[in-house]
Amino acid sequence: MGIDLEKVKSELEGMRCQEHGRTPQIVRNGEQLTITSCCDPFAKAVNARYGELIRQQGLDGLKNIFGR
Protein backbone atom coordinates (compact mmCIF):
# COMPACT_ATOMS: atom_id res chain seq x y z
CA MET A 1 0.00 0.00 0.00
CA GLY A 2 1.81 3.06 -1.23
CA ILE A 3 0.84 6.59 -2.00
CA ASP A 4 0.74 7.35 -5.74
CA LEU A 5 2.68 10.62 -5.70
CA GLU A 6 2.46 11.01 -9.47
CA LYS A 7 -1.33 11.00 -9.24
CA VAL A 8 -1.23 13.52 -6.39
CA LYS A 9 1.26 15.68 -8.31
CA SER A 10 -0.91 15.63 -11.41
CA GLU A 11 -4.02 16.65 -9.48
CA LEU A 12 -2.23 19.48 -7.69
CA GLU A 13 -0.79 20.77 -10.96
CA GLY A 14 -4.37 21.16 -12.20
CA MET A 15 -5.06 23.80 -9.56
CA ARG A 16 -4.91 27.47 -10.52
CA CYS A 17 -4.53 30.55 -8.31
CA GLN A 18 -7.71 32.60 -8.53
CA GLU A 19 -5.82 35.85 -7.99
CA HIS A 20 -2.80 35.34 -10.28
CA GLY A 21 -3.94 32.61 -12.68
CA ARG A 22 -0.79 30.57 -12.04
CA THR A 23 -0.38 26.88 -11.27
CA PRO A 24 1.85 25.49 -8.50
CA GLN A 25 5.35 24.28 -9.29
CA ILE A 26 5.71 20.74 -7.97
CA VAL A 27 8.89 18.68 -7.83
CA ARG A 28 9.04 15.09 -6.67
CA ASN A 29 11.92 14.36 -4.28
CA GLY A 30 11.86 10.63 -3.67
CA GLU A 31 8.82 9.96 -1.50
CA GLN A 32 7.75 13.57 -1.06
CA LEU A 33 6.65 16.55 -3.11
CA THR A 34 8.07 20.06 -2.91
CA ILE A 35 5.44 22.65 -3.74
CA THR A 36 6.07 26.27 -4.70
CA SER A 37 3.25 28.68 -5.38
CA CYS A 38 2.77 32.34 -6.28
CA CYS A 39 1.24 33.55 -3.00
CA ASP A 40 0.47 32.47 0.55
CA PRO A 41 -3.30 32.03 0.13
CA PHE A 42 -2.73 29.74 -2.86
CA ALA A 43 0.03 27.86 -1.00
CA LYS A 44 -2.43 27.18 1.83
CA ALA A 45 -5.07 25.93 -0.63
CA VAL A 46 -2.58 23.66 -2.43
CA ASN A 47 -1.21 22.26 0.84
CA ALA A 48 -4.72 21.62 2.13
CA ARG A 49 -5.60 19.74 -1.06
CA TYR A 50 -2.30 17.81 -0.83
CA GLY A 51 -3.27 16.65 2.66
CA GLU A 52 -6.74 15.64 1.49
CA LEU A 53 -5.35 13.61 -1.41
CA ILE A 54 -2.78 11.81 0.75
CA ARG A 55 -5.41 11.08 3.42
CA GLN A 56 -7.86 9.74 0.84
CA GLN A 57 -5.27 7.46 -0.75
CA GLY A 58 -4.36 6.14 2.70
CA LEU A 59 -8.00 5.43 3.53
CA ASP A 60 -8.55 3.76 0.16
CA GLY A 61 -5.50 1.57 0.78
CA LEU A 62 -6.80 0.52 4.19
CA LYS A 63 -10.21 -0.27 2.72
CA ASN A 64 -8.51 -2.52 0.16
CA ILE A 65 -6.53 -4.30 2.86
CA PHE A 66 -9.54 -4.90 5.09
CA GLY A 67 -12.00 -5.45 2.23
CA ARG A 68 -14.44 -2.69 3.08
DRENPA-3360 file (N, C-alpha, C; in nm, 2 decimals, always signed):
BEGIN
1 = MGIDLEKV = +0.08/-0.12/+0.00/+0.00/+0.00/+0.00/+0.09/+0.12/+0.00 ~ +0.10/+0.18/-0.11/+0.18/+0.31/-0.12/+0.10/+0.42/-0.17 ~ +0.15/+0.54/-0.15/+0.08/+0.66/-0.20/+0.13/+0.68/-0.34 ~ +0.04/+0.71/-0.43/+0.07/+0.74/-0.57/+0.10/+0.88/-0.59 ~ +0.23/+0.92/-0.57/+0.27/+1.06/-0.57/+0.25/+1.12/-0.71 ~ +0.27/+1.05/-0.81/+0.25/+1.10/-0.95/+0.10/+1.14/-0.97 ~ +0.01/+1.07/-0.91/-0.13/+1.10/-0.92/-0.16/+1.23/-0.84 ~ -0.11/+1.23/-0.72/-0.12/+1.35/-0.64/-0.06/+1.47/-0.71;
9 = KSELEGMR = +0.06/+1.46/-0.76/+0.13/+1.57/-0.83/+0.04/+1.62/-0.95 ~ -0.01/+1.53/-1.03/-0.09/+1.56/-1.14/-0.22/+1.64/-1.10 ~ -0.28/+1.60/-0.99/-0.40/+1.66/-0.95/-0.37/+1.80/-0.90 ~ -0.26/+1.82/-0.82/-0.22/+1.95/-0.77/-0.18/+2.04/-0.88 ~ -0.12/+1.99/-0.98/-0.08/+2.08/-1.10/-0.20/+2.13/-1.17 ~ -0.31/+2.07/-1.16/-0.44/+2.12/-1.22/-0.50/+2.23/-1.15 ~ -0.45/+2.27/-1.03/-0.51/+2.38/-0.96/-0.45/+2.51/-1.01 ~ -0.53/+2.62/-1.00/-0.49/+2.75/-1.05/-0.53/+2.85/-0.95;
17 = CQEHGRTP = -0.43/+2.94/-0.92/-0.45/+3.06/-0.83/-0.56/+3.15/-0.89 ~ -0.66/+3.17/-0.81/-0.77/+3.26/-0.85/-0.73/+3.40/-0.87 ~ -0.63/+3.45/-0.79/-0.58/+3.58/-0.80/-0.48/+3.61/-0.91 ~ -0.39/+3.51/-0.93/-0.28/+3.53/-1.03/-0.29/+3.45/-1.15 ~ -0.38/+3.35/-1.15/-0.39/+3.26/-1.27/-0.28/+3.16/-1.29 ~ -0.20/+3.15/-1.19/-0.08/+3.06/-1.20/-0.11/+2.92/-1.14 ~ -0.03/+2.82/-1.18/-0.04/+2.69/-1.13/+0.08/+2.67/-1.03 ~ +0.07/+2.57/-0.94/+0.19/+2.55/-0.85/+0.30/+2.48/-0.92;
25 = QIVRNGEQ = +0.42/+2.50/-0.88/+0.53/+2.43/-0.93/+0.56/+2.31/-0.83 ~ +0.56/+2.19/-0.88/+0.57/+2.07/-0.80/+0.69/+1.99/-0.85 ~ +0.77/+1.95/-0.75/+0.89/+1.87/-0.78/+0.88/+1.75/-0.69 ~ +0.90/+1.63/-0.75/+0.90/+1.51/-0.67/+1.05/+1.48/-0.62 ~ +1.06/+1.47/-0.49/+1.19/+1.44/-0.43/+1.18/+1.30/-0.35 ~ +1.20/+1.19/-0.43/+1.19/+1.06/-0.37/+1.04/+1.04/-0.33 ~ +1.02/+1.03/-0.20/+0.88/+1.00/-0.15/+0.81/+1.12/-0.10 ~ +0.85/+1.24/-0.15/+0.77/+1.36/-0.11/+0.77/+1.45/-0.22;
33 = LTITSCCD = +0.68/+1.55/-0.21/+0.67/+1.65/-0.31/+0.71/+1.79/-0.25 ~ +0.78/+1.87/-0.33/+0.81/+2.01/-0.29/+0.72/+2.10/-0.37 ~ +0.64/+2.18/-0.31/+0.54/+2.27/-0.37/+0.58/+2.41/-0.36 ~ +0.58/+2.48/-0.47/+0.61/+2.63/-0.47/+0.49/+2.69/-0.54 ~ +0.44/+2.80/-0.48/+0.32/+2.87/-0.54/+0.35/+3.02/-0.54 ~ +0.26/+3.09/-0.61/+0.28/+3.23/-0.63/+0.25/+3.32/-0.51 ~ +0.16/+3.27/-0.42/+0.12/+3.35/-0.30/+0.08/+3.27/-0.18 ~ +0.08/+3.32/-0.07/+0.05/+3.25/+0.06/-0.09/+3.19/+0.05;
41 = PFAKAVNA = -0.20/+3.26/+0.01/-0.33/+3.20/+0.01/-0.34/+3.08/-0.08 ~ -0.27/+3.09/-0.19/-0.27/+2.97/-0.29/-0.19/+2.86/-0.23 ~ -0.08/+2.89/-0.16/+0.00/+2.79/-0.10/-0.08/+2.71/+0.00 ~ -0.16/+2.78/+0.08/-0.24/+2.72/+0.18/-0.35/+2.63/+0.12 ~ -0.41/+2.67/+0.01/-0.51/+2.59/-0.06/-0.44/+2.47/-0.12 ~ -0.33/+2.48/-0.18/-0.26/+2.37/-0.24/-0.22/+2.27/-0.14 ~ -0.16/+2.32/-0.02/-0.12/+2.23/+0.08/-0.24/+2.16/+0.15 ~ -0.35/+2.23/+0.16/-0.47/+2.16/+0.21/-0.52/+2.05/+0.12;
49 = RYGELIRQ = -0.52/+2.08/-0.01/-0.56/+1.97/-0.11/-0.46/+1.86/-0.10 ~ -0.33/+1.88/-0.09/-0.23/+1.78/-0.08/-0.26/+1.69/+0.03 ~ -0.29/+1.75/+0.15/-0.33/+1.67/+0.27/-0.45/+1.58/+0.24 ~ -0.55/+1.64/+0.18/-0.67/+1.56/+0.15/-0.65/+1.44/+0.06 ~ -0.57/+1.47/-0.05/-0.53/+1.36/-0.14/-0.46/+1.25/-0.08 ~ -0.36/+1.28/+0.01/-0.28/+1.18/+0.08/-0.37/+1.10/+0.17 ~ -0.45/+1.17/+0.25/-0.54/+1.11/+0.34/-0.64/+1.01/+0.27 ~ -0.69/+1.06/+0.16/-0.79/+0.97/+0.08/-0.72/+0.85/+0.03;
57 = QGLDGLKN = -0.60/+0.86/-0.02/-0.53/+0.75/-0.07/-0.50/+0.65/+0.04 ~ -0.46/+0.70/+0.16/-0.44/+0.61/+0.27/-0.56/+0.54/+0.31 ~ -0.67/+0.61/+0.32/-0.80/+0.54/+0.35/-0.84/+0.44/+0.25 ~ -0.82/+0.47/+0.12/-0.85/+0.38/+0.02/-0.77/+0.25/+0.03 ~ -0.64/+0.27/+0.06/-0.55/+0.16/+0.08/-0.59/+0.07/+0.19 ~ -0.63/+0.13/+0.30/-0.68/+0.05/+0.42/-0.81/-0.02/+0.39 ~ -0.90/+0.04/+0.31/-1.02/-0.03/+0.27/-0.99/-0.15/+0.19 ~ -0.89/-0.14/+0.10/-0.85/-0.25/+0.02/-0.79/-0.36/+0.10;
65 = IFGR = -0.71/-0.33/+0.20/-0.65/-0.43/+0.29/-0.76/-0.50/+0.37 ~ -0.85/-0.43/+0.42/-0.95/-0.49/+0.51/-1.08/-0.53/+0.44 ~ -1.09/-0.50/+0.31/-1.20/-0.55/+0.22/-1.33/-0.47/+0.25 ~ -1.32/-0.35/+0.28/-1.44/-0.27/+0.31/-1.46/-0.16/+0.21;
% end
